[in-house]
């Protein structure tokens, strides 16, 4: 169990604020989480949270501090502890099931130099903008089908359940090489993987279990691994022109990529590769429908789709946190950070930092510059960011010409998660052109 000593140079965050920032349910209510982040930025931008059931940790809320920490992957590691914040009981369960290790998944998010660079290089060229741009027409075909489906509704639908969830899933699974008939399975496992704290996503046998989140994460990973073991073996026997074949047949340091690392790659792409994009897509529509004139600006000028997407990324910010730990005694913002102290990178807070963004709680498609950190920063910055932006640009290019107006038809509903997630429901009412 980690311990931190609070002192004048190591301030303790008030209990009520600390509990809000750490509790998964807080992220389902913007009127709860964002005021807490604002208080921290103004009063204690870097402080220690001590919440029952969790290791003590630093809460990092300022854009500049998050960038500083994320930039230095040698001083601030991802994989010495759990890269995702869980309870002490949850970490204990993970250790018991994982030979004493908290590295429950061998993905890039749990890797540090030099391992991180070696495994990131496997797909880094595949995700370069020039390579991704060649996929535009293939993606546009899928976008048109999704738009046709949306337009089949008689002026009202749930933008998330009826539309935003399925298009990015279809795109990433098509490029990945997962058969269409398996897409519902991938969606369900993703919702379980990222919704471990949400009562509506938990498996029935785990409701009210004190370590349900850790158990559910572990169980969903085993299901993913079982699926990808078979598919990976098939791609090694019969390679095709897809991302899964690239990973399955790659080598690191002259040896085939190990099973755990291959599965870590597959799960990361099969989950974050669509969940964050669907949440940002919904965030863009929510913002345009909620703030006067925003839809009309984008409707009048297709060139505004790109900046609208950047603003949707900033405003919705689907990735809520990742953890880092210091590898040596250091100092950030005048605070003494000890070796192995844990730090929670609060990306939604950094995306609404008043030092960087004017009127940050407002959705403004004309915002420039837009130095958001929704994709992270530094060596761990999201590999798939260019693909995600391309998907969303193409989708809105196909959708906007068909819409005359959009308004909310009910209150949005968000996933209860302090990790990765966004919209569950976004009821809209629209008029077709």
C-alpha positions as CSV (number, residue, x, y, z in Angstrom):
1,X,0.0,0.0,0.0
2,X,1.4,3.4,-1.0
3,X,1.7,6.2,1.5
4,X,2.2,9.9,1.1
5,X,3.2,12.3,3.8
6,X,1.3,15.6,3.7
7,X,3.1,18.8,4.7
8,X,2.9,22.5,3.8
9,X,4.6,21.7,0.4
10,X,2.4,18.6,0.0
11,X,-1.2,20.0,0.5
12,X,-4.1,17.7,1.2
13,X,-7.2,18.2,-0.9
14,X,-10.5,18.7,1.1
15,X,-12.2,15.4,1.5
16,X,-15.4,16.4,-0.3
17,X,-13.5,17.5,-3.4
18,X,-11.2,14.5,-3.4
19,X,-14.1,12.1,-3.2
20,X,-15.8,13.8,-6.2
21,X,-12.8,13.6,-8.4
22,X,-12.1,10.0,-7.6
23,X,-15.7,8.7,-7.6
24,X,-16.8,7.2,-11.0
25,X,-20.4,8.4,-10.6
26,X,-19.2,12.0,-10.5
27,X,-18.3,11.8,-14.2
28,X,-21.9,11.1,-15.1
29,X,-22.9,14.7,-14.0
30,X,-21.1,17.7,-15.5
31,X,-22.6,19.9,-12.7
32,X,-20.6,17.8,-10.2
33,X,-17.3,17.0,-11.7
34,X,-16.4,20.3,-13.5
35,X,-17.0,22.6,-10.5
36,X,-14.7,20.3,-8.5
37,X,-12.0,20.5,-11.1
38,X,-12.5,24.3,-11.3
39,X,-12.1,24.6,-7.5
40,X,-8.9,22.6,-7.6
41,X,-7.4,24.6,-10.5
42,X,-8.1,27.8,-8.6
43,X,-7.2,26.7,-5.1
44,X,-5.1,23.6,-5.2
45,X,-4.0,22.7,-8.7
46,X,-1.7,20.0,-7.4
47,X,-2.7,18.4,-4.2
48,X,-2.9,15.0,-2.4
49,X,-6.2,13.1,-2.3
50,X,-6.7,10.7,0.6
51,X,-9.9,8.8,0.1
52,X,-10.9,5.7,2.0
53,X,-10.2,2.5,0.0
54,X,-7.7,4.1,-2.4
55,X,-4.0,4.7,-2.2
56,X,-3.2,8.4,-1.6
57,X,-2.4,10.2,-4.8
58,X,-1.7,13.5,-6.4
59,X,-4.5,15.1,-8.4
60,X,-3.1,16.9,-11.4
61,X,-5.6,19.4,-12.9
62,X,-3.7,22.1,-14.8
63,X,-3.0,21.7,-18.6
64,X,0.7,22.7,-18.3
65,X,1.4,20.3,-15.4
66,X,-0.2,17.4,-17.3
67,X,1.9,18.2,-20.3
68,X,5.0,18.5,-18.2
69,X,4.5,15.1,-16.6
70,X,3.4,13.3,-19.8
71,X,6.4,14.7,-21.7
72,X,8.9,13.1,-19.4
73,X,8.3,9.3,-19.7
74,X,11.5,8.5,-17.9
75,X,10.9,10.5,-14.8
76,X,7.1,9.7,-14.7
77,X,6.3,6.0,-15.5
78,X,3.0,4.4,-16.5
79,X,3.7,0.8,-15.6
80,X,5.4,0.6,-12.2
81,X,2.0,0.6,-10.6
82,X,-1.5,0.4,-12.0
83,X,-1.9,2.7,-15.0
84,X,-5.6,3.0,-14.2
85,X,-6.9,4.1,-10.8
86,X,-8.6,1.3,-8.9
87,X,-9.4,0.7,-5.2
88,X,-6.8,-1.0,-3.0
89,X,-9.1,-4.0,-2.8
90,X,-9.3,-4.1,-6.6
91,X,-5.5,-3.9,-6.9
92,X,-5.2,-6.8,-4.4
93,X,-7.6,-8.9,-6.5
94,X,-5.6,-8.1,-9.6
95,X,-2.4,-9.2,-8.0
96,X,-4.0,-12.4,-6.8
97,X,-5.1,-13.3,-10.3
98,X,-2.0,-12.1,-12.1
99,X,1.0,-13.6,-10.3
100,X,1.4,-10.5,-8.1
101,X,1.5,-8.1,-10.9
102,X,-0.8,-5.1,-11.5
103,X,-0.1,-5.2,-15.2
104,X,-3.4,-6.8,-16.0
105,X,-3.1,-6.0,-19.7
106,X,0.2,-5.7,-21.6
107,X,-0.9,-2.7,-23.7
108,X,1.1,0.5,-24.5
109,X,-0.5,2.3,-21.6
110,X,1.3,0.0,-19.1
111,X,4.7,0.2,-20.9
112,X,7.7,2.5,-20.2
113,X,10.9,3.2,-22.1
114,X,12.4,1.3,-23.9
115,X,9.7,-1.3,-24.1
116,X,7.0,1.3,-25.0
117,X,8.9,2.6,-28.0
118,X,9.6,-0.9,-29.3
119,X,6.0,-2.0,-29.2
120,X,4.6,1.4,-30.3
121,X,6.7,1.2,-33.5
122,X,4.8,-1.9,-34.6
123,X,1.8,0.2,-35.7
124,X,3.1,3.7,-35.7
125,X,3.6,3.9,-39.5
126,X,0.1,2.4,-40.1
127,X,-1.5,5.2,-38.1
128,X,0.5,8.1,-39.8
129,X,-1.7,10.7,-41.5
130,X,-0.5,9.9,-45.0
131,X,-1.4,6.2,-44.6
132,X,-4.7,7.0,-42.9
133,X,-5.8,9.4,-45.6
134,X,-5.8,6.5,-48.1
135,X,-8.7,5.0,-46.1
136,X,-11.0,7.9,-46.6
137,X,-13.1,6.6,-49.4
138,X,-13.6,3.2,-47.7
139,X,-14.6,5.0,-44.5
140,X,-16.9,7.3,-46.5
141,X,-18.9,4.4,-47.7
142,X,-19.5,3.3,-44.1
143,X,-20.4,6.8,-43.1
144,X,-23.1,7.1,-45.9
145,X,-24.7,3.9,-44.7
146,X,-24.8,5.2,-41.1
147,X,-26.3,8.5,-42.2
148,X,-28.9,6.7,-44.3
149,X,-29.8,4.8,-41.2
150,X,-30.1,8.0,-39.1
151,X,-32.3,9.6,-41.7
152,X,-34.6,6.7,-41.7
153,X,-35.9,7.9,-38.3
154,X,-38.9,10.2,-38.4
155,X,-37.2,13.2,-37.0
156,X,-36.3,11.9,-33.5
157,X,-33.8,9.3,-32.2
158,X,-31.2,8.5,-29.6
159,X,-28.1,9.9,-31.3
160,X,-25.9,7.5,-29.3
161,X,-27.7,4.2,-29.3
162,X,-29.1,4.6,-32.8
163,X,-26.1,6.1,-34.5
164,X,-22.9,7.2,-32.8
165,X,-22.1,3.8,-31.2
166,X,-22.2,1.8,-34.4
167,X,-20.4,3.8,-37.0
168,X,-16.9,4.0,-35.4
169,X,-17.3,0.4,-34.3
170,X,-17.9,-0.6,-37.9
171,X,-15.0,1.4,-39.1
172,X,-12.4,0.1,-36.7
173,X,-13.5,-3.5,-37.0
174,X,-13.5,-3.3,-40.8
175,X,-9.9,-2.0,-40.7
176,X,-8.9,-4.3,-37.9
177,X,-10.2,-7.4,-39.7
178,X,-13.0,-8.5,-37.3
179,X,-15.9,-10.1,-39.1
180,X,-19.1,-8.0,-39.2
181,X,-21.1,-10.7,-37.3
182,X,-18.8,-10.4,-34.3
183,X,-19.3,-6.6,-34.0
184,X,-22.1,-6.8,-31.4
185,X,-19.8,-9.0,-29.3
186,X,-17.0,-6.5,-29.5
187,X,-19.4,-3.7,-28.5
188,X,-20.7,-5.5,-25.5
189,X,-17.3,-6.4,-24.3
190,X,-16.1,-2.8,-24.7
191,X,-19.1,-1.5,-22.7
192,X,-18.2,-4.0,-19.9
193,X,-14.5,-3.1,-20.1
194,X,-15.0,0.6,-19.8
195,X,-18.2,0.5,-17.7
196,X,-16.9,-1.6,-14.8
197,X,-18.2,1.0,-12.3
198,X,-21.6,1.6,-14.0
199,X,-24.4,-0.5,-12.4
200,X,-26.1,-0.7,-15.8
201,X,-23.0,-2.3,-17.4
202,X,-22.0,-4.6,-14.6
203,X,-22.5,-8.3,-15.1
204,X,-25.4,-9.5,-12.8
205,X,-23.3,-11.8,-10.7
206,X,-21.0,-8.9,-9.8
207,X,-23.5,-6.3,-8.6
208,X,-22.8,-5.2,-5.0
209,X,-19.4,-7.0,-5.1
210,X,-16.8,-4.7,-3.4
211,X,-14.2,-5.7,-6.1
212,X,-16.7,-5.9,-8.9
213,X,-14.8,-3.4,-11.1
214,X,-11.5,-5.4,-10.9
215,X,-13.3,-8.7,-11.4
216,X,-15.3,-7.4,-14.4
217,X,-12.3,-5.9,-16.0
218,X,-10.4,-9.2,-15.6
219,X,-13.4,-11.2,-16.9
220,X,-13.9,-9.1,-20.0
221,X,-10.2,-9.3,-20.7
222,X,-10.3,-13.1,-20.6
223,X,-13.2,-13.0,-23.0
224,X,-11.3,-10.7,-25.3
225,X,-8.2,-12.9,-25.1
226,X,-10.2,-16.0,-25.9
227,X,-11.6,-14.4,-29.0
228,X,-8.4,-12.9,-30.3
229,X,-6.2,-16.0,-29.6
230,X,-8.2,-17.8,-32.3
231,X,-8.3,-14.9,-34.7
232,X,-4.6,-14.1,-34.3
233,X,-3.7,-17.8,-35.0
234,X,-5.7,-17.7,-38.1
235,X,-4.0,-14.5,-39.3
236,X,-0.6,-16.0,-38.7
237,X,-1.6,-19.0,-40.9
238,X,-3.3,-16.8,-43.5
239,X,-2.3,-13.2,-43.3
240,X,-4.6,-10.6,-44.9
241,X,-4.3,-6.8,-45.5
242,X,-5.6,-5.7,-42.1
243,X,-4.3,-4.3,-38.9
244,X,-4.8,-7.5,-37.0
245,X,-2.5,-9.4,-39.4
246,X,0.1,-6.7,-39.1
247,X,0.2,-7.1,-35.3
248,X,0.0,-10.9,-35.3
249,X,3.0,-11.2,-37.6
250,X,5.2,-8.5,-36.1
251,X,8.4,-9.0,-34.3
252,X,10.1,-7.1,-31.5
253,X,13.8,-7.5,-30.9
254,X,13.9,-10.2,-33.6
255,X,11.3,-12.4,-32.0
256,X,7.5,-12.8,-32.7
257,X,5.3,-10.6,-30.5
258,X,4.3,-12.5,-27.4
259,X,0.7,-13.5,-26.8
260,X,0.1,-11.1,-23.9
261,X,1.5,-8.1,-25.8
262,X,-0.4,-9.1,-29.0
263,X,-3.6,-9.3,-27.0
264,X,-2.9,-6.0,-25.3
265,X,-2.7,-4.4,-28.7
266,X,-5.9,-6.1,-29.9
267,X,-7.9,-5.1,-26.9
268,X,-6.7,-1.5,-27.0
269,X,-7.7,-1.1,-30.6
270,X,-10.9,-3.0,-30.2
271,X,-12.1,-0.8,-27.3
272,X,-10.5,2.7,-27.4
273,X,-10.5,2.5,-31.1
274,X,-14.2,3.1,-31.3
275,X,-15.6,4.0,-27.8
276,X,-13.8,7.3,-27.6
277,X,-14.7,8.2,-31.1
278,X,-18.4,7.5,-30.5
279,X,-18.3,9.6,-27.3
280,X,-16.7,12.5,-29.2
281,X,-19.1,12.3,-32.0
282,X,-22.0,12.5,-29.6
283,X,-20.3,15.3,-27.8
284,X,-20.0,17.3,-31.0
285,X,-23.7,16.9,-31.7
286,X,-24.6,17.7,-28.0
287,X,-22.5,20.9,-28.2
288,X,-24.0,22.1,-31.4
289,X,-27.5,21.4,-30.2
290,X,-27.0,23.0,-26.8
291,X,-25.2,26.3,-27.6
292,X,-26.9,28.9,-29.7
293,X,-25.6,29.3,-33.2
294,X,-23.1,26.5,-33.2
295,X,-25.0,24.2,-35.4
296,X,-25.7,27.0,-37.9
297,X,-22.0,27.9,-38.1
298,X,-21.0,24.4,-39.1
299,X,-24.1,24.0,-41.3
300,X,-23.2,27.1,-43.3
301,X,-19.5,26.3,-43.8
302,X,-18.2,22.7,-44.1
303,X,-14.7,23.9,-43.4
304,X,-15.9,24.4,-39.8
305,X,-16.3,20.6,-39.3
306,X,-12.6,20.2,-38.5
307,X,-12.5,22.8,-35.7
308,X,-15.9,21.6,-34.5
309,X,-14.3,18.1,-34.0
310,X,-11.4,19.6,-32.1
311,X,-13.8,21.4,-29.8
312,X,-15.9,18.2,-29.4
313,X,-12.7,16.5,-28.3
314,X,-11.9,19.2,-25.8
315,X,-15.4,19.6,-24.5
316,X,-16.4,15.9,-24.2
317,X,-12.9,14.5,-23.4
318,X,-13.7,10.8,-23.2
319,X,-10.5,9.8,-21.5
320,X,-10.9,10.9,-17.9
321,X,-7.5,9.9,-16.5
322,X,-4.4,7.8,-16.6
323,X,-2.0,7.3,-13.7
324,X,1.7,8.0,-13.6
325,X,4.3,7.5,-10.8
326,X,7.5,9.4,-10.2
327,X,10.7,7.3,-10.5
328,X,12.7,9.7,-8.4
329,X,12.2,12.7,-6.0
330,X,11.2,15.7,-8.1
331,X,9.2,18.9,-8.0
332,X,6.1,20.0,-9.9
333,X,4.5,23.4,-9.5
334,X,6.5,24.0,-6.3
335,X,5.3,20.7,-4.7
336,X,7.7,18.0,-3.6
337,X,6.9,14.8,-5.4
338,X,8.5,11.7,-3.9
339,X,9.8,8.7,-5.7
340,X,6.9,6.2,-6.4
341,X,4.3,8.9,-5.5
342,X,1.3,8.3,-7.8
343,X,-0.3,11.1,-9.9
344,X,-3.7,11.2,-11.5
345,X,-3.7,13.0,-14.9
346,X,-7.2,14.7,-15.0
347,X,-7.5,15.3,-18.8
348,X,-11.1,16.9,-18.6
349,X,-9.7,19.4,-16.2
350,X,-6.8,20.2,-18.4
351,X,-9.2,20.7,-21.3
352,X,-11.0,23.4,-19.4
353,X,-8.1,25.2,-17.9
354,X,-8.8,28.9,-17.8
355,X,-5.1,29.6,-18.4
356,X,-5.4,28.0,-21.8
357,X,-9.1,28.4,-22.8
358,X,-11.3,31.4,-22.7
359,X,-14.8,30.6,-21.4
360,X,-13.9,26.9,-21.2
361,X,-17.3,25.6,-20.3
362,X,-18.7,26.9,-23.5
363,X,-18.8,24.8,-26.7
364,X,-17.3,27.1,-29.3
365,X,-16.5,25.8,-32.8
366,X,-14.5,29.0,-33.6
367,X,-12.1,28.4,-30.7
368,X,-8.6,29.0,-31.8
369,X,-6.1,27.9,-30.8
370,X,-7.5,24.8,-29.3
371,X,-4.6,23.2,-27.3
372,X,-6.7,20.4,-25.8
373,X,-5.1,17.2,-24.4
374,X,-8.0,14.9,-25.1
375,X,-5.5,12.5,-26.8
376,X,-3.0,12.9,-24.1
377,X,0.5,14.3,-24.6
378,X,4.1,13.2,-25.2
379,X,5.2,9.7,-25.9
380,X,1.9,8.2,-24.8
381,X,-0.2,10.4,-27.1
382,X,-3.0,8.4,-28.7
383,X,-1.7,6.5,-31.8
384,X,-5.2,6.5,-33.4
385,X,-5.9,10.2,-33.2
386,X,-5.6,10.8,-37.0
387,X,-7.9,7.9,-37.7
388,X,-10.5,9.2,-35.2
389,X,-10.4,12.7,-36.6
390,X,-10.8,11.3,-40.2
391,X,-13.7,9.2,-39.1
392,X,-15.5,12.1,-37.5
393,X,-14.8,14.5,-40.3
394,X,-16.1,12.2,-43.0
395,X,-19.2,11.4,-40.9
396,X,-20.2,15.0,-40.3
397,X,-19.4,15.9,-44.0
398,X,-22.0,13.2,-45.0
399,X,-24.5,14.1,-42.2
400,X,-24.7,17.9,-42.1
401,X,-26.0,18.5,-45.6
402,X,-29.1,16.4,-44.8
403,X,-30.0,18.3,-41.6
404,X,-31.9,21.6,-41.4
405,X,-31.9,21.8,-37.6
406,X,-31.2,19.8,-34.4
407,X,-32.3,20.2,-30.8
408,X,-32.2,18.1,-27.7
409,X,-35.3,15.9,-27.1
410,X,-34.3,15.0,-23.6
411,X,-31.5,15.0,-21.1
412,X,-28.3,13.3,-22.1
413,X,-27.1,10.3,-20.0
414,X,-23.5,9.6,-19.3
415,X,-21.6,6.5,-18.3
416,X,-20.4,6.3,-14.6
417,X,-16.7,6.0,-15.1
418,X,-13.5,7.8,-14.0
419,X,-11.5,6.1,-16.7
420,X,-12.8,6.1,-20.3
421,X,-16.4,6.8,-21.4
422,X,-19.0,9.3,-22.4
423,X,-22.5,9.3,-23.6
424,X,-25.0,6.5,-23.0
425,X,-27.9,8.4,-24.4
426,X,-28.4,11.6,-26.4
427,X,-32.1,12.1,-27.4
428,X,-32.3,14.5,-30.4
429,X,-35.0,16.0,-32.5
430,X,-34.0,16.9,-36.1
431,X,-35.5,18.4,-39.2
432,X,-34.3,16.9,-42.5
433,X,-33.4,19.2,-45.4
